[in-house]
Amino acid sequence: MHSGDTQARPNWRAIVTFYVLACALSWPFFWWRDVHTGSWKAFPLPEEIKDLTWGPAVAALLVFWIMPATRRWAVSFFGPSWRRSAVFFVAPILFAFIGYRIHSGAFSYNLLYYLMIGGVSTLGEELGWRGFLQGSLRPLGRVRGYLLLALMWEAWHFTSHLKGTLTEVVSRMSIYIPLVVAVTFLLGFVVERTDSLLLAVTLHEWIDIAVDSGGTYLMWAALACIPLWLWLIWTWPDRASVQMPTSTSEAREIKQIVVSRE
């Protein structure tokens, strides 16, 4: 993330363009899936492919292309440490793989496939929400920016959260809105701290898994990773330390420039 970005106020034209595109590319599929469920299930594509949610990602990429100046808001994919980002992403998958072996007595390569597909689907959201929108709302300040992001994110899910009777909808929203706000603040902090979109993808995917899987081995795989995740985030290198000169000659050149300026 480009912490040097000092724009005075949000570019609302870019933000509105992104959000309209994200909803236009997602809502027809959500409506089909959540309202005409029978037709959705009968459509001859694997469920994991139909459930890919790439509307926000495509919207963000289109805005980056149409308005090149907005690229300065983009979050890098790995941040300053691709190794740490990779460990952060792979660790829960490895734990789940082992957990399934203990749970069922056999290895499941289908599990590996579905977890990887889940990561691809979550990337389709995070490229939009954290990769574009979080940076674009930074002039509002963290609290206001995160709250607005959370409300926009929740509204994007509207078809799946507004099903059922009024009582069911109110009950569901009383759970999901605080949850989305809490997750937004968590992911926002992690992205600001690490500049790694892959960390947001990982946490988003495993929060979804933990909510959906109840007390299964998948939830325990995520819980087992929490100490490792906390350590990685706590000890995360800043970009300046990673970009230090790698040779004595480079260091000497920089020192000479500094001395000459003084």
C-alpha positions in Angstrom: 0.0 0.0 0.0 1.3 3.4 -0.8 1.4 5.2 2.5 2.7 8.3 0.8 -0.6 8.9 -0.9 -1.9 12.2 0.5 -5.0 12.9 -1.6 -7.1 15.4 0.3 -10.5 13.6 -0.3 -11.8 10.4 -1.9 -12.2 10.2 -5.6 -15.9 9.6 -5.5 -16.2 9.2 -9.2 -13.8 6.3 -9.2 -15.4 4.8 -6.1 -19.0 5.0 -7.5 -17.8 3.6 -10.8 -16.1 0.7 -9.0 -19.2 -0.1 -6.9 -21.7 0.1 -9.7 -19.5 -2.2 -11.8 -19.0 -4.6 -8.9 -22.7 -4.9 -8.2 -23.7 -5.0 -11.9 -21.2 -7.9 -12.4 -22.4 -9.8 -9.3 -26.1 -9.2 -8.6 -27.5 -11.0 -11.6 -25.6 -14.2 -10.5 -26.6 -13.7 -6.9 -30.2 -13.3 -7.8 -30.1 -16.4 -10.0 -28.4 -18.4 -7.2 -30.5 -17.2 -4.3 -33.9 -16.7 -5.9 -34.0 -19.3 -8.7 -32.0 -21.9 -6.8 -33.3 -24.9 -8.7 -32.3 -23.4 -12.1 -28.9 -22.4 -10.6 -28.1 -25.9 -9.4 -29.3 -27.5 -12.7 -26.9 -25.3 -14.7 -24.1 -27.7 -16.0 -21.1 -26.2 -14.3 -19.3 -27.4 -11.2 -20.6 -25.6 -8.0 -17.1 -24.4 -7.2 -16.9 -22.6 -10.5 -20.3 -21.1 -10.3 -19.6 -19.8 -6.9 -16.5 -17.8 -8.0 -17.2 -14.2 -6.9 -15.1 -12.1 -9.2 -17.3 -9.1 -9.7 -15.4 -6.8 -7.4 -12.0 -7.9 -8.9 -13.1 -7.2 -12.4 -14.6 -3.9 -11.4 -11.4 -2.8 -9.7 -9.2 -3.9 -12.7 -11.5 -1.9 -15.0 -11.3 1.2 -12.9 -7.5 0.8 -12.7 -7.4 0.6 -16.5 -9.9 3.4 -17.1 -8.5 5.8 -14.5 -4.7 5.0 -14.2 -4.2 7.5 -11.4 -6.2 5.2 -9.1 -3.5 2.5 -9.3 -1.6 4.3 -6.5 -4.2 3.0 -4.1 -3.6 -0.6 -5.0 -2.3 -3.1 -2.5 0.6 -5.3 -3.5 -0.1 -9.1 -3.8 2.7 -10.3 -1.5 3.8 -7.2 0.3 7.5 -6.8 1.2 7.9 -10.6 1.9 6.5 -13.1 -0.5 7.8 -16.0 1.7 5.8 -14.9 4.7 2.7 -14.3 2.6 3.1 -17.8 1.1 3.5 -19.4 4.6 0.5 -17.5 5.8 -1.6 -18.8 3.0 -0.3 -22.4 2.9 -0.2 -23.2 6.6 -4.0 -23.6 7.2 -4.3 -25.7 4.0 -1.5 -28.0 5.3 -3.2 -28.2 8.7 -6.5 -29.0 7.1 -4.9 -31.7 4.9 -3.4 -33.3 8.1 -6.6 -32.8 10.0 -8.6 -34.6 7.3 -6.1 -37.5 7.5 -6.6 -37.8 11.2 -10.4 -37.3 10.9 -11.0 -39.8 8.1 -7.9 -42.0 8.0 -7.1 -41.0 4.4 -5.6 -38.0 2.5 -8.0 -36.0 0.3 -6.6 -34.2 -2.7 -10.1 -33.0 -3.5 -9.9 -31.0 -0.3 -6.7 -29.4 -1.5 -8.5 -28.5 -4.8 -11.5 -27.0 -3.0 -9.4 -25.0 -0.6 -7.4 -23.6 -3.5 -10.6 -22.8 -5.5 -11.9 -21.1 -2.4 -8.8 -18.9 -2.3 -9.3 -18.0 -5.9 -12.9 -17.0 -5.2 -12.0 -15.0 -2.2 -9.3 -13.2 -4.2 -12.1 -12.1 -6.5 -13.6 -10.2 -3.6 -10.4 -8.9 -2.0 -9.0 -7.4 -5.1 -12.0 -5.1 -5.0 -12.6 -4.5 -1.3 -9.1 -4.3 0.1 -7.1 -4.0 -3.2 -9.0 -1.0 -4.4 -11.7 0.3 -2.1 -9.8 0.4 1.2 -7.1 2.6 -0.3 -9.6 4.8 -2.1 -11.4 5.6 1.2 -8.3 6.3 3.2 -8.8 10.1 3.2 -11.9 9.5 5.3 -9.8 8.1 8.1 -9.6 4.6 9.3 -12.9 4.4 11.3 -15.1 6.2 8.8 -13.4 4.6 5.8 -13.7 1.0 7.3 -17.3 1.6 8.3 -18.3 2.8 4.8 -16.4 -0.1 3.3 -18.2 -2.6 5.6 -21.6 -1.2 4.7 -20.9 -1.3 0.9 -19.5 -4.8 1.3 -22.6 -6.0 3.2 -25.0 -4.3 0.7 -23.2 -6.2 -2.1 -24.4 -9.5 -0.5 -28.0 -8.3 -0.3 -29.7 -11.2 -2.1 -28.3 -13.9 0.2 -29.0 -12.0 3.3 -32.6 -10.9 2.5 -34.1 -14.3 2.0 -37.0 -15.6 4.3 -39.5 -13.8 6.5 -39.0 -10.4 8.0 -38.1 -11.9 11.3 -35.5 -14.1 9.7 -34.0 -11.2 7.8 -33.8 -9.0 10.9 -32.2 -11.9 12.9 -29.7 -12.6 10.1 -28.8 -8.9 9.6 -28.3 -8.4 13.4 -25.6 -11.1 13.1 -24.0 -10.3 9.7 -23.7 -6.5 9.9 -21.6 -6.5 13.2 -19.6 -9.5 11.8 -18.9 -7.8 8.5 -17.8 -4.6 10.4 -15.5 -6.6 12.7 -14.0 -8.5 9.7 -13.5 -5.2 7.8 -11.6 -3.7 10.7 -9.5 -6.9 11.1 -8.6 -7.2 7.4 -8.1 -3.5 7.1 -5.5 -3.5 9.9 -3.7 -6.5 8.5 -3.5 -5.0 5.0 -2.3 -1.6 6.4 0.3 -3.5 8.5 1.6 -5.8 5.8 0.7 -4.4 2.4 -0.1 -8.0 1.4 -3.4 -8.7 -0.3 -2.7 -12.5 0.1 -3.1 -12.2 3.9 -6.5 -10.6 3.5 -7.5 -13.4 1.0 -6.3 -16.1 3.5 -8.1 -14.6 6.5 -11.3 -14.0 4.5 -11.4 -17.5 3.2 -10.8 -19.1 6.6 -13.3 -16.9 8.4 -15.9 -18.0 5.8 -14.9 -21.7 6.4 -15.0 -21.3 10.2 -18.5 -19.8 10.0 -19.8 -22.4 7.6 -18.1 -25.5 8.9 -19.1 -25.3 12.6 -16.9 -27.5 14.7 -15.3 -29.6 12.0 -11.6 -30.2 11.5 -11.6 -27.3 9.0 -12.4 -24.8 11.8 -9.7 -26.3 14.0 -7.2 -26.0 11.2 -7.9 -22.3 11.1 -7.7 -22.0 14.9 -4.4 -23.9 15.0 -2.9 -21.2 12.6 -3.8 -18.2 14.8 -0.5 -18.2 16.8 1.6 -18.5 13.6 -0.5 -15.8 11.9 -0.1 -13.5 14.9 3.6 -14.0 14.9 4.0 -13.4 11.2 2.0 -10.2 11.4 3.7 -9.0 14.5 7.2 -9.5 13.0 6.3 -8.4 9.5 9.2 -6.5 7.9 8.5 -3.0 6.7 9.1 -2.1 3.1 12.1 0.1 3.9 14.0 -2.7 5.6 13.4 -5.0 2.6 14.5 -2.4 0.1 17.8 -1.6 1.8 20.8 -1.7 -0.6 22.2 -5.1 -1.3 25.8 -4.3 -2.0 28.6 -2.2 -0.3 28.9 0.0 -3.4 25.2 0.8 -3.4 25.4 1.7 0.3 28.5 3.9 -0.4 26.6 5.7 -3.2 23.6 6.5 -1.0 25.9 7.7 1.8 27.7 10.0 -0.6 24.4 11.5 -1.8 23.3 12.1 1.8 26.6 13.8 2.7 26.5 16.0 -0.4 22.9 17.1 0.4 24.0 18.0 4.0 
